[in-house]
C-alpha cells in the first residue's frame, strides 16, 4: 500500500491536496477552500471522499469545507487547539495522534509559527507531508501568530523526516521564494539546480510542488538557518523583500 498526493489548484495560488490510499481506494482532501473545483476533482477521481484534513484556520484553507462535507458526507479532521475557529470537527487531533485513511496511517505534527494551531500530516507509507503554510518549497510561512522560536522548532521537526519525503504545501510560491533564496544565498549550487528544475516545470505549465525534502534541506534558506536568531533574521528579510 502507499499514499499518493495530487495537487488541486484553487483560488489564485493555493493548492488543496487529494490523497489516495492505493490498497483500499480511500481518499481525503486537504484544505478545501474552494468547493467547486475540489468537488469536480473528486468526481473525476471516482467520486469517493472519506475524509477532510485541515492544516489551519485561515479562510484560504477552509472556506469550502462545509460544502464539500455536505456533498460527500465525510468527517473533518483538524487541530484540537483551533477547534474554536475551524469548521465543526469530527476528529480533533494533537501532536502524536494519528488519522487513518483506508489502510494508511498519518501522523499529526504540531507546527506552530504561521499560526498557533497549525498542524501538518505525515503519511510514512508514501512519504507524503501535508505541510500547509508551515514549510513551502524554498520558503516558510509568515509568522502571523507564532514566534521565530516556534517556527524554528517546527521546521526542525519536519527536517527530521526521511529525505525522500514529498513536501505538499499549500501555495504556489516557489518562484517568488526562489528569487529571495538566490538573493540571500547566491553561491548555493544546490539552490541553482533546484531553481532550474522549478523554471522548467512552470514553463511547462506544471505545479512546482511537491518538492523533495532532501532538496529543500540543501536549498531552502529557512531550513538552512542554524539557530533561532538566524531564522528570525532571514524571515525579517523575506517579509521586506
C-alpha positions in Angstrom: 0.0 0.0 0.0 1.0 3.6 -0.5 -0.5 7.0 -0.3 -0.3 9.3 -3.3 -1.0 13.1 -3.3 -2.2 15.2 -6.2 -2.4 19.0 -6.1 -5.8 20.6 -6.9 -5.2 24.3 -7.9 -7.7 26.6 -6.3 -8.2 30.3 -5.7 -5.3 32.4 -7.1 -2.3 30.4 -5.9 -3.5 27.8 -3.4 -3.4 24.0 -3.6 -5.7 21.6 -2.0 -4.3 18.0 -2.0 -6.2 14.9 -3.0 -4.8 11.9 -1.2 -5.4 8.3 -2.1 -4.6 5.0 -0.4 -3.7 2.7 -3.2 -4.7 -0.5 -1.4 -8.2 0.5 -0.5 -9.0 3.4 -2.8 -9.8 5.6 0.3 -9.4 9.3 -0.5 -9.0 12.5 1.5 -8.8 16.2 0.6 -6.6 18.6 2.4 -7.6 22.3 3.0 -10.6 22.5 0.6 -11.0 26.3 0.4 -12.9 26.4 -2.9 -15.6 23.8 -3.1 -16.5 23.6 -6.8 -13.1 22.8 -8.3 -12.5 20.4 -5.5 -15.8 18.6 -6.0 -15.0 18.3 -9.7 -11.6 16.9 -8.9 -13.0 14.3 -6.6 -15.7 13.3 -9.0 -13.1 12.9 -11.8 -11.1 10.7 -9.5 -14.0 8.4 -8.9 -16.4 10.3 -6.6 -15.3 9.0 -3.3 -14.2 11.1 -0.4 -13.5 9.5 3.0 -12.1 12.4 5.0 -11.3 16.2 5.0 -8.0 17.2 6.6 -7.3 20.8 7.8 -3.9 22.2 8.5 -5.0 25.6 9.9 -7.9 28.0 10.2 -7.2 30.6 7.5 -10.1 31.2 5.1 -8.0 30.3 2.0 -7.7 26.8 3.5 -11.2 26.1 5.0 -13.8 28.2 3.1 -15.2 25.3 1.1 -15.2 22.7 3.9 -18.9 22.7 4.7 -20.0 22.5 1.1 -17.6 19.6 0.4 -18.6 17.9 3.6 -22.3 18.2 2.7 -21.7 16.8 -0.8 -19.7 13.7 0.3 -20.9 13.2 3.9 -17.4 12.7 5.3 -15.7 13.5 8.6 -13.5 16.6 9.1 -10.2 16.4 11.0 -8.4 19.4 12.4 -6.3 20.7 15.3 -7.9 20.5 18.8 -6.1 23.7 19.6 -8.0 25.5 16.9 -11.3 23.9 17.3 -13.0 27.2 18.2 -12.0 28.7 14.8 -12.3 25.8 12.4 -15.4 24.3 10.8 -17.1 21.7 13.1 -14.6 18.9 13.6 -15.4 15.2 13.8 -11.9 14.4 15.0 -9.8 17.0 16.9 -6.2 16.0 16.9 -3.0 16.9 18.7 0.7 16.1 18.4 1.3 12.4 18.2 -2.3 11.5 17.2 -2.9 9.6 14.0 -5.5 9.6 11.3 -6.4 6.5 9.3 -7.0 6.7 5.5 -8.0 3.3 4.4 -5.1 1.1 5.5 -2.7 4.0 5.7 -1.9 5.8 8.9 -1.0 9.5 9.0 0.9 11.1 11.9 -0.1 14.5 13.3 2.7 17.0 13.8 2.0 20.3 15.6 3.9 23.1 13.7 3.1 26.5 15.2 4.7 29.5 13.7 2.5 30.7 10.9 -0.5 30.3 13.2 -0.5 29.0 16.8 -2.7 26.0 16.0 -1.1 24.9 12.7 -0.7 21.1 12.2 0.9 19.0 9.5 0.1 15.5 8.5 2.8 12.9 7.5 2.0 9.6 5.8 5.1 7.4 6.1 3.8 4.9 3.5 4.3 7.1 0.5 6.4 9.6 2.4 3.8 12.4 2.0 3.9 15.5 4.1 1.0 17.9 4.1 2.8 21.0 5.2 0.1 23.6 4.9 1.6 27.0 5.3 4.5 25.9 7.6 7.1 24.7 5.0 6.9 25.9 1.4 9.1 25.0 -1.4 12.1 27.2 -0.8 10.2 29.1 1.9 8.3 29.0 5.1 5.1 30.6 6.3 5.0 34.2 7.5 4.9 34.5 11.3 1.4 35.8 11.7 0.7 34.4 15.2 3.8 32.5 16.2 7.4 33.3 17.1 10.7 32.6 15.4 11.5 30.1 18.1 8.2 28.2 17.4 8.8 28.2 13.7 12.4 27.1 14.2 11.2 24.1 16.3 8.5 23.3 13.8 10.9 23.3 10.9 13.4 21.1 12.9 10.6 18.5 13.3 10.0 18.5 9.6 13.7 18.4 8.7 14.0 15.2 10.7 11.6 13.3 8.4 13.0 11.0 5.8 14.9 12.7 2.9 12.5 11.3 0.3 9.5 12.9 1.9 7.3 14.8 -0.6 6.6 18.3 0.7 3.0 19.0 -0.3 2.5 22.7 0.7 -0.5 25.0 0.4 0.7 27.6 -2.2 2.4 28.0 -5.5 5.0 30.3 -4.1 8.2 28.7 -5.3 9.3 31.1 -8.0 9.0 34.1 -5.7 10.7 32.2 -2.9 13.4 31.3 -5.3 14.1 34.9 -6.1 14.6 35.6 -2.4 16.7 32.5 -1.8 19.0 33.4 -4.6 19.4 36.9 -3.2 20.5 35.7 0.3 22.4 32.6 -0.8 23.7 33.2 -4.3 26.6 30.8 -4.1 24.5 27.7 -3.3 24.9 25.3 -6.3 22.1 23.1 -5.0 19.8 26.1 -4.9 20.6 27.0 -8.5 19.9 23.4 -9.6 16.6 23.5 -7.7 15.6 26.7 -9.3 16.4 25.4 -12.8 14.0 22.5 -12.3 11.3 24.8 -11.0 11.7 27.1 -14.0 11.3 24.1 -16.3 8.1 22.9 -14.5 6.5 26.3 -14.5 7.4 27.0 -18.1 5.6 23.7 -19.0 2.5 24.8 -17.0 3.1 22.3 -14.3 3.0 22.8 -10.5 6.4 23.3 -8.8 5.3 21.1 -6.0 5.6 18.6 -4.4 9.2 19.1 -3.7 11.6 16.6 -2.1 12.7 17.2 1.5 16.3 16.3 0.8 16.4 19.0 -1.9 14.8 21.5 0.5 17.4 20.8 3.1 20.1 21.9 0.7 18.4 24.9 -0.8 15.7 26.3 1.4 17.1 29.3 3.4 14.8 28.7 6.3 15.8 25.1 6.7 19.4 26.1 6.4 19.1 28.6 9.3 21.3 27.1 12.1 19.5 28.8 15.0 16.5 30.9 16.0 18.3 34.2 15.6 19.3 33.3 12.0 15.8 32.2 11.2 14.4 35.4 12.6 16.8 37.4 10.5 16.1 35.6 7.2 12.3 35.8 7.9 12.5 39.5 8.5 14.4 40.0 5.2 11.8 37.9 3.4 9.0 40.0 4.8 10.5 43.1 3.3 11.7 41.5 0.0 
